[in-house]
Amino acid sequence: MGDQADPAPTLTGVGFDDLLREVIDRVHGALDDRARWQLLLDAVVHMAADLSLDELLTRIVEIAADLAGARYAALGVISDGSDRRLQTFVTHGLSAEQIAGIGELPRGLGLLGHLIDRPEAVRLTDIAEHASSVGFPPNHPPMGSFLGVPVRIREKVFGNLYLTEKNGGGAFTDEDQQIVIALAAAAGVAIENARLHAEAARQVRWLAATTEVTTRLLNPHSGDEPLQLVADRALELADADAAWVTVGAAPEDLAVRVVAGMQASPDELAGLDLSQSLAAQVISSGVPVAVEDLAADPRALDVSRPLGWPALGPTIIVPLRTAAGVSGVLALSWVRGRTDAFESLDPELPTRFAEQAALALEVSRARQDQQRLALLEDHERIGRDLHDLVIQRLFAVGLRLQGIARLSERPESVARIEEAVDELDGTIRDIRRTIFDLGSVEDDTDIQYAVTQLVDRATSTLKFRPRLSFRGPVRSQIGPEVAPDVLAVLSEALSNAARHAHASSGSVELDVTEGVRLTVVDDGAGLPAEVSESGLASMRRRAERRGGRCTVTSGAGAGTTVEWWVPAG
């Protein structure tokens, strides 16, 4: 027995101590893994909360850093554009001073680009070892260990999680990689839910705006300028930098009516030639158009250049369409570099908004036309009664008085009767002037229709219908600020022809090829020398106030020509 070896030394030797330490480390590792998986479960529950997309992305990056024990973490969101680069880069662990010192955030080159092109997990002891590594920009903190994991939404890669600098030194472990992959899977579900929630909220806002615009346009007392209201609300909803509405039924008639988000004078807008533009294409086809760079697209007219705006990039142009056809377009544009708002906007939302707005505009115009027609019919009835009843009776009274004057032998009686006849003639002229004024609708939005109606109403007093012609895009070139002057001058010129000229024919021409030129011609006896200057002076003042001129050419037996001109705009 005394010769047998004592086993005690092997149990108390180095082998036993190593085994004990290994068991303890494994127990602690198991506890750490259990704590990390519990943290992951808590994170999943937290991500299911009602967070905005930006808040969710920030929270995912923070959780990833905690789970993997990383000093730095980031999440790069891949754009939907053709270049497939990073459009958003959310960081954790970098101070504001460090971010400012680095400058522009990564766009997806080097190792980050490798992960975009080949979306699979990458774990490195040192970033510099990878073949795609291109180094760091100046002022970037040093980073060694690296773990990159893709974040997918329904098999589509949304972005990548990047973790660097394992706490305590060393490399990221396989357990780190597995738990970050699990986090990425949960994050993909949470991000999809957040995006769906955000999309639903956007749809609700567009729908609410459509209802608001429709309600305000149909309210006759709202005081809103319809097209400006449409542009303003679309600009706000799309988070765009500029919005404008172009109207016209044909390419050569197109004109930008209102602008939101940028400044533009009426003269600048009137100088735009839109016959070869995306707006003309959309009006012709009725199909919305979206371009990533307005200036670079050969089909487009870059309105930012002639209007002095910042360079515009992404742009969406949608038709203002009703059952009667396309009457214009709504354009939304962002300055170059602002692709996030453009790419996140579903083109269907502004398309439906524009269609509903166009319908509301059509209904509003129809109601205004109905009210205007009722007013014109009322004016026409009053004018007809004045002409057929009052004027005829006054004329008959005047004839009777003239007959009495011829029978009278007392000169003083004859003089008084002739004075009364002259007063009746003056009253008849005033009534005729009132009839013409009733035919002038100062706030008519369709200048061509208003001019036509005014000429038609003059027929009953002139006893003939003047020849009427238009040259150029009258509707688009004569704005609401000039239209009342045109109608007032035309009314005065026709009234003078009826009162003084005794004409048998005449013509009216409205020409907008070089400014706004109204020409009224009659073949009558010409204006008498004693004609009141008040009407002619009013026509001249209206022209001079706008930097134009009014000339009246008249001679005995040679007829009268009134030419009224003001510059465009």
C-alpha positions in Angstrom: 0.0 0.0 0.0 2.8 2.4 1.0 4.2 1.9 -2.5 1.0 3.2 -4.2 1.0 6.7 -5.7 -1.0 9.4 -4.0 -3.6 10.9 -6.4 -4.2 14.1 -4.4 -1.6 16.1 -6.2 -3.4 15.7 -9.6 -6.7 17.0 -8.1 -5.1 20.0 -6.5 -2.8 20.8 -9.4 -3.0 23.2 -12.3 -5.5 21.0 -14.3 -8.2 21.4 -11.7 -7.8 25.2 -11.4 -8.1 25.6 -15.1 -11.2 23.4 -15.2 -12.8 25.4 -12.4 -12.1 28.7 -14.1 -13.5 27.4 -17.4 -16.7 26.2 -15.7 -17.1 29.6 -14.0 -16.5 31.5 -17.3 -19.1 29.3 -19.0 -21.6 30.0 -16.3 -21.0 33.7 -16.5 -21.2 33.5 -20.3 -24.5 31.7 -20.1 -25.8 34.3 -17.8 -24.5 37.1 -20.1 -26.1 35.5 -23.1 -29.3 35.0 -21.3 -29.3 38.7 -20.2 -28.5 39.8 -23.8 -31.4 37.7 -25.2 -33.6 39.1 -22.6 -32.5 42.6 -23.6 -33.3 41.6 -27.2 -36.8 40.6 -26.2 -37.3 43.8 -24.3 -36.0 45.7 -27.4 -38.5 44.0 -29.7 -41.3 44.9 -27.3 -40.1 48.5 -27.2 -39.8 48.7 -31.0 -43.4 47.6 -31.2 -44.4 50.9 -29.5 -45.8 53.8 -31.4 -42.6 55.4 -32.6 -41.9 57.5 -35.7 -39.6 56.1 -38.3 -36.8 58.4 -37.3 -37.2 57.6 -33.6 -37.3 53.9 -34.4 -34.0 54.0 -36.4 -32.2 55.8 -33.6 -33.5 53.3 -31.1 -32.4 50.3 -33.2 -28.8 51.7 -33.4 -28.7 52.2 -29.6 -30.0 48.7 -28.9 -27.5 47.1 -31.4 -24.6 48.8 -29.7 -25.8 47.6 -26.2 -26.4 44.0 -27.4 -23.0 43.6 -29.2 -21.0 45.7 -26.7 -19.9 48.1 -29.5 -18.5 51.6 -28.9 -19.8 52.9 -32.2 -22.9 51.9 -34.2 -24.7 53.1 -37.3 -27.6 52.3 -39.5 -27.5 53.2 -43.2 -30.7 53.4 -45.1 -30.4 52.5 -48.8 -32.2 54.8 -51.3 -34.8 53.5 -53.8 -33.0 55.2 -56.7 -31.1 53.5 -59.4 -27.7 54.2 -57.7 -28.7 52.2 -54.6 -26.5 54.3 -52.3 -27.2 55.5 -48.7 -29.8 58.2 -48.3 -29.8 58.3 -44.5 -27.1 57.5 -42.0 -28.0 57.2 -38.3 -25.1 57.1 -35.8 -24.5 56.2 -32.2 -21.4 56.9 -30.1 -20.1 59.9 -32.1 -20.4 63.3 -30.5 -21.8 66.3 -32.3 -18.2 67.7 -32.6 -16.9 64.5 -34.1 -19.8 64.4 -36.7 -19.1 68.0 -37.6 -15.4 67.3 -37.9 -16.0 64.3 -40.2 -18.2 66.4 -42.5 -20.4 64.7 -45.1 -21.7 61.3 -43.8 -21.0 58.2 -45.8 -22.9 57.6 -49.1 -22.1 53.9 -49.4 -18.6 53.4 -50.8 -15.8 51.0 -49.8 -16.8 48.4 -47.3 -20.2 50.0 -46.8 -20.8 49.7 -50.5 -19.7 46.1 -50.4 -22.4 45.4 -47.9 -25.0 47.1 -50.1 -24.0 45.1 -53.2 -23.6 41.8 -51.2 -26.2 42.0 -48.3 -24.8 39.4 -46.0 -23.2 39.5 -42.5 -19.5 40.5 -42.3 -17.4 40.2 -39.2 -13.8 41.5 -39.2 -11.1 41.8 -36.6 -9.8 44.9 -38.4 -11.6 46.9 -41.0 -8.5 47.7 -42.9 -8.0 43.9 -43.6 -11.0 43.8 -46.0 -10.3 44.2 -49.7 -13.1 46.8 -50.1 -11.8 49.1 -47.3 -10.9 52.6 -48.5 -9.9 54.1 -45.2 -11.4 56.9 -43.2 -11.8 60.6 -43.9 -9.9 63.2 -41.9 -11.0 63.7 -38.3 -12.6 60.3 -38.2 -12.0 58.4 -34.9 -9.9 55.2 -35.3 -12.0 52.0 -35.7 -10.8 48.4 -35.8 -13.2 45.5 -35.2 -16.3 45.5 -37.3 -19.6 43.7 -37.6 -22.1 44.5 -40.4 -25.6 42.9 -40.8 -28.3 43.7 -43.4 -31.8 44.8 -42.3 -34.5 43.3 -44.6 -38.2 44.2 -45.1 -40.0 41.3 -46.8 -36.8 40.1 -48.5 -35.9 43.6 -49.7 -32.8 45.1 -48.1 -33.8 48.3 -46.3 -30.3 49.1 -45.0 -27.4 47.8 -43.0 -26.4 47.8 -39.3 -22.7 48.7 -38.7 -21.0 48.0 -35.4 -17.3 48.9 -34.7 -14.9 48.9 -31.8 -15.8 46.0 -29.4 -15.8 47.2 -25.8 -12.7 45.9 -24.0 -10.8 45.3 -27.2 -10.8 42.2 -29.3 -13.2 41.1 -32.0 -16.9 40.6 -32.2 -17.9 37.0 -31.5 -20.2 34.6 -33.3 -22.7 35.1 -30.4 -22.6 38.9 -31.1 -23.3 38.3 -34.8 -26.2 35.9 -34.1 -27.9 38.3 -31.7 -27.5 41.3 -34.0 -28.9 39.2 -36.9 -31.9 38.5 -34.7 -32.2 42.2 -33.8 -32.1 43.1 -37.6 -34.9 40.7 -38.3 -37.1 42.2 -35.6 -36.1 45.7 -36.7 -37.2 44.9 -40.2 -40.7 44.1 -39.0 -40.8 47.2 -36.8 -39.6 49.4 -39.6 -42.2 48.0 -42.0 -44.9 48.7 -39.4 -43.6 52.2 -38.8 -43.5 52.9 -42.6 -47.1 51.6 -43.0 -48.2 53.7 -40.1 -46.5 56.8 -41.6 -47.9 56.0 -45.0 -51.4 55.7 -43.6 -50.9 59.0 -41.7 -49.8 60.7 -45.0 -52.9 59.4 -46.8 -55.1 60.7 -44.0 -53.4 64.2 -44.3 -53.8 64.3 -48.1 -57.5 63.2 -47.8 -58.1 65.8 -45.1 -56.5 68.5 -47.4 -58.6 67.4 -50.3 -61.7 67.8 -48.2 -60.5 71.2 -46.9 -59.8 72.5 -50.4 -63.1 71.2 -51.8 -65.0 72.8 -48.9 -63.2 76.2 -49.2 -63.5 76.3 -53.0 -67.2 75.6 -52.9 -67.8 78.3 -50.2 -68.7 81.4 -52.2 -67.7 83.6 -49.2 -64.3 82.0 -48.5 -62.3 84.7 -50.4 -59.7 82.2 -51.4 -57.9 82.3 -54.7 -58.6 78.8 -55.9 -55.4 77.9 -57.7 -53.2 79.5 -55.0 -55.0 77.4 -52.4 -54.3 74.2 -54.3 -50.6 75.0 -54.7 -50.1 76.1 -51.1 -51.7 72.9 -49.7 -49.9 70.6 -52.1 -46.5 72.2 -51.2 -47.1 71.7 -47.5 -48.3 68.1 -47.8 -45.5 67.0 -50.1 -42.8 68.9 -48.1 -41.7 70.3 -51.4 -39.6 73.4 -52.0 -41.7 74.8 -54.9 -45.1 74.2 -56.4 -46.9 75.8 -59.3 -50.0 75.4 -61.3 -50.0 75.7 -65.1 -53.3 76.2 -67.0 -54.3 76.0 -70.6 -55.9 73.5 -73.0 -53.2 73.5 -75.6 -49.4 73.8 -75.5 -49.3 77.2 -77.0 -51.8 78.6 -74.5 -50.0 77.3 -71.4 -49.2 79.8 -68.6 -48.1 79.5 -65.0 -50.9 81.0 -63.0 -49.7 80.6 -59.3 -46.5 79.7 -57.5 -46.0 78.5 -53.9 -42.7 78.2 -52.0 -40.7 80.5 -54.3 -41.0 84.1 -55.5 -42.0 85.0 -59.1 -43.5 88.2 -60.6 -46.4 88.1 -63.1 -44.0 89.5 -65.7 -41.5 86.7 -65.2 -44.3 84.1 -65.3 -45.8 85.6 -68.5 -42.4 85.4 -70.2 -42.1 81.6 -69.9 -42.6 79.6 -73.1 -44.2 76.3 -71.9 -45.0 74.9 -75.4 -42.1 72.5 -75.1 -42.3 71.4 -71.5 -43.3 68.5 -69.3 -46.5 70.4 -68.5 -47.4 70.3 -72.2 -46.7 66.6 -72.3 -48.8 65.9 -69.2 -51.7 68.0 -70.6 -51.5 66.2 -73.9 -51.3 62.7 -72.4 -53.1 63.1 -69.1 -50.4 60.9 -67.5 -48.4 62.1 -64.5 -44.6 62.5 -65.0 -41.8 62.2 -62.4 -38.2 63.1 -63.0 -35.2 62.9 -60.7 -33.5 66.1 -62.1 -35.6 68.7 -63.8 -32.6 70.5 -65.3 -31.0 67.4 -66.7 -34.2 66.0 -68.4 -34.2 66.9 -72.1 -38.0 66.9 -72.2 -38.3 69.5 -69.4 -38.2 73.3 -69.2 -36.1 74.2 -66.1 -38.2 77.0 -64.7 -35.7 77.7 -61.9 -33.2 79.2 -64.3 -35.3 82.0 -65.9 -37.0 82.7 -62.5 -33.8 82.9 -60.5 -34.7 80.0 -58.2 -32.3 77.5 -56.6 -31.6 74.6 -59.0 -34.5 72.2 -58.9 -34.0 68.5 -59.0 -36.7 65.9 -58.3 -40.1 67.0 -59.7 -43.6 65.5 -60.0 -46.1 66.9 -62.5 -49.7 65.7 -62.2 -52.8 66.6 -64.4 -55.7 68.7 -63.2 -58.2 66.4 -64.9 -62.0 66.2 -64.9 -64.5 64.4 -67.1 -64.2 67.2 -69.6 -60.4 66.7 -70.0 -57.2 68.1 -68.6 -57.3 71.8 -68.0 -53.8 72.2 -66.4 -51.1 70.6 -64.2 -49.9 70.8 -60.7 -46.1 70.6 -60.3 -44.2 69.8 -57.1 -40.4 70.2 -57.0 -37.5 69.8 -54.6 -34.1 71.5 -54.8 -31.2 69.3 -55.9 -30.1 66.9 -53.2 -33.5 66.7 -51.5 -34.3 63.2 -52.7 -35.7 61.8 -49.4 -39.0 63.7 -49.5 -39.3 63.0 -53.3 -38.7 59.2 -52.9 -40.9 58.8 -49.9 -43.9 60.4 -51.7 -46.3 58.1 -53.4 -47.2 59.8 -56.7 -50.7 58.5 -56.4 -51.4 60.9 -53.5 -50.8 64.2 -55.3 -52.4 62.7 -58.4 -55.7 62.0 -56.6 -55.4 65.4 -54.8 -55.1 67.2 -58.1 -58.0 65.4 -59.6 -60.3 66.2 -56.7 -59.1 69.8 -56.7 -59.7 70.0 -60.4 -63.2 68.7 -59.9 -63.8 71.2 -57.1 -62.5 74.0 -59.3 -64.8 72.9 -62.1 -67.9 72.8 -59.8 -66.9 76.2 -58.4 -66.5 77.7 -61.9 -69.8 76.1 -63.0 -71.6 77.7 -60.0 -69.9 81.0 -60.6 -71.0 80.8 -64.3 -74.5 80.0 -63.2 -74.5 83.0 -60.9 -73.0 85.2 -63.6 -75.5 84.0 -66.1 -78.4 84.7 -63.8 -76.9 88.2 -63.2 -76.4 88.8 -66.9 -79.9 87.6 -67.7 -81.2 90.0 -65.1 -79.1 92.8 -66.6 -80.3 91.9 -70.1 -83.9 92.0 -69.0 -83.4 95.4 -67.3 -81.6 96.7 -70.4 -84.3 95.4 -72.7 -87.0 97.0 -70.6 -85.2 100.3 -70.5 -84.7 100.2 -74.3 -88.0 98.9 -75.4 -90.2 100.7 -72.9 -88.5 103.7 -71.3 -86.5 104.9 -74.2 -89.3 104.4 -76.7 -91.7 106.3 -74.5 -89.3 109.2 -73.9 -88.6 109.3 -77.7 -92.4 109.4 -78.4 -92.8 112.2 -75.8 -90.0 114.1 -77.5 -91.6 113.8 -80.9 -94.9 115.0 -79.5 -93.2 118.0 -77.9 -91.5 118.8 -81.3 -94.9 118.7 -82.9 -96.4 121.1 -80.4 -93.4 123.4 -80.9 -94.2 123.6 -84.6 -97.8 124.6 -83.8 -96.8 127.2 -81.2 -96.6 130.9 -82.3 -94.8 132.1 -79.2 -91.0 132.0 -79.6 -90.5 131.7 -75.8 -92.7 128.7 -75.7 -90.9 127.1 -78.7 -87.5 127.7 -76.9 -88.8 126.1 -73.7 -90.2 123.1 -75.6 -86.9 122.6 -77.5 -85.0 122.8 -74.2 -87.3 120.1 -72.8 -86.6 118.0 -75.9 -82.9 118.4 -75.4 -83.2 117.2 -71.8 -85.1 114.2 -73.0 -82.4 113.4 -75.5 -79.8 113.7 -72.7 -81.9 111.3 -70.6 -82.1 108.8 -73.4 -78.3 109.0 -73.8 -77.8 108.4 -70.1 -80.2 105.4 -70.2 -78.3 104.0 -73.2 -75.0 104.4 -71.3 -76.6 102.5 -68.4 -77.6 99.7 -70.7 -74.0 99.4 -71.9 -72.8 99.4 -68.3 -75.2 96.7 -67.4 -73.6 94.6 -70.1 -70.1 95.0 -68.6 -69.1 92.3 -66.0 -66.0 93.7 -64.3 -65.0 90.5 -62.6 -65.5 88.1 -65.4 -62.8 85.5 -65.4 -63.2 84.6 -69.1 -62.2 87.7 -71.0 -63.0 86.3 -74.4 -66.5 85.3 -73.3 -67.0 88.7 -71.6 -66.0 90.6 -74.8 -68.2 88.5 -76.9 -71.2 89.0 -74.6 -70.6 92.8 -74.5 -70.5 93.0 -78.4 -73.6 90.9 -78.6 -75.5 93.2 -76.2 -74.4 96.3 -78.2 -76.2 95.0 -81.2 -79.6 96.1 -80.0 -78.5 99.7 -79.6 -76.1 99.9 -82.6 -78.7 98.2 -84.9 -75.9 96.0 -86.2 -73.4 93.5 -84.8 -69.8 94.6 -85.1 -67.3 92.1 -86.5 -65.4 90.5 -83.7 -62.0 88.9 -83.9 -59.3 87.8 -81.5 -55.5 87.4 -82.2 -53.3 85.4 -79.9 -54.0 83.5 -76.6 -56.4 86.0 -75.2 -57.5 84.0 -72.2 -54.0 83.3 -70.9 -52.4 86.6 -71.7 -55.1 89.0 -70.2 -55.0 88.5 -66.5 -57.8 89.5 -64.0 -56.1 92.8 -63.3 -56.2 94.0 -67.0 -59.6 92.5 -67.9 -61.8 95.1 -66.2 -60.0 97.9 -68.1 -60.4 96.1 -71.4 -64.2 95.7 -70.8 -64.6 99.2 -69.6 -62.9 100.7 -72.6 -64.8 98.5 -75.0 -68.1 99.5 -73.3 -67.3 103.2 -73.6 -66.2 102.9 -77.3 -69.3 101.0 -78.3 -71.4 103.5 -76.3 -69.9 106.4 -78.1 -70.5 104.7 -81.5 -74.2 104.2 -80.6 -74.7 107.7 -79.3 -72.8 109.8 -81.8 -71.7 107.9 -84.9 -74.9 106.8 -86.5 -72.8 103.9 -88.0 -74.0 101.1 -90.1 -71.1 98.7 -89.6 -68.0 98.4 -87.4 -65.5 96.0 -86.0 -63.8 95.0 -82.7 -60.4 93.4 -82.5 -58.6 92.2 -79.4 -54.9 91.4 -80.1 -52.4 90.1 -77.5 -49.5 89.2 -79.8 -47.6 92.4 -78.7 -49.1 93.6 -75.5 -52.9 94.0 -75.2 -54.4 96.0 -78.1 -58.1 96.7 -78.4 -59.3 98.3 -81.6 -62.9 99.5 -82.1 -63.8 100.9 -85.6 -67.1 102.2 -87.0 -68.1 103.8 -90.3 -70.3 106.5 -88.8 -70.2 110.3 -89.0 -67.4 110.7 -86.5 -67.4 112.2 -83.1 -69.0 115.6 -82.9 -66.9 118.5 -81.6 -69.1 119.0 -78.6 -68.9 115.4 -77.4 -68.2 115.0 -73.7 -64.5 114.3 -73.0 -65.1 112.4 -69.7 -65.5 109.0 -71.4 -62.4 109.5 -73.7 -60.4 110.8 -70.7 -61.3 107.7 -68.7 -60.0 105.4 -71.5 -56.8 107.4 -71.7 -56.3 107.2 -67.9 -56.8 103.5 -67.9 -54.1 103.1 -70.6 -51.6 105.5 -69.1 -51.9 103.9 -65.6 -50.5 100.7 -67.1 -47.8 102.4 -69.2 -49.9 102.3 -72.4 -51.7 104.7 -74.6 -55.1 105.4 -76.1 -55.6 107.2 -79.5 -58.9 108.2 -81.0 -59.0 109.0 -84.7 -62.3 110.6 -86.0 -63.3 112.7 -88.9 -66.6 114.0 -90.3 -67.9 111.2 -92.5 -64.8 109.1 -92.0 -65.9 107.1 -89.0 -64.0 106.7 -85.8 -61.2 104.4 -84.7 -60.3 103.8 -81.0 -57.0 102.1 -80.4 -56.2 101.2 -76.8 -52.9 99.5 -76.0 -51.0 98.5 -72.8 -47.9 96.3 -72.4 -48.2 92.6 -71.6 -48.5 91.5 -68.0 
